[in-house]
Amino acid sequence: MKVASLKSIVLSALAVSCAGLVHGQTIGLQTADTAESRAAGKAEVTAGAMLGSDLHFYGARGTYTLLNELRGFADVGLVGVSDADASFGAQIGALYSLPDEFISDLGIRATGYYADTYRKGFLGGTLMLISSDETLIPDLFVYGGLGVDISRHEFHAIPGSDRYTKDETKPVGTVGLIYYFTQNVGVYTEGSYRDPDFFFGLGVKVR
């Protein structure tokens, strides 16, 4: 979508509001993407980190556009929890771009994620509405999202002991910026909140 001052201002205000009210996903890279449709066959690689007070994720994502409106992605990386050694974590998902008839680009993003650390296990999925647009600064994009996360957390004191489970359904949201300093290479930064922790993400994108 072309640059438009009104759209950029409205979207920026919405994104900032979302960041203050809701929280982000726990496993995998954050959204780190915009919502516009793309040509089928396009591929993209993202590498980055999500940092929280007691939960971190460091990994990479591969994204492939299956149809103009539909792209899929997969994340793999290391999950770190404050009281446990780093373990493997993964996320898969898809983003469907809605028709280009709104004040900004809109898309529906669905993910599923999994990780099993020394004392904690995570299994869940997230469904979000993503909005994005180019800002008044060329090649700088803003995006934000709102949705719901359904997850199961498992806890155990020592390996082999009984696990205790906790199911959660909570609102989710995120806000971020992507800047492409060349046609194919960019950087992103993203902020989100998951009760009771804030998360910060940053990374590099190659398309």
Buried (B, 14 or more C-beta within 10 A) or exposed (E): BEEBEEBBEBBBEBBBBBBEEBBBBBBBBBBBBBBBBBEEEEEBEBBBBBBBEEBBBBBBBEBEBEEBBBBEBBBBBBBBBEEEEBBEBBBBBBBBBBEEEEBBBBBBBBBBBBBBBBBBBBBBBBBBBBBBBBBEEEEBBBBBBBBBBBBEBBEBEEEEEEEEEEEEEEBBBBBBBBBBEEEEEBBBBBBBBBEEBBBBBBBBBEB
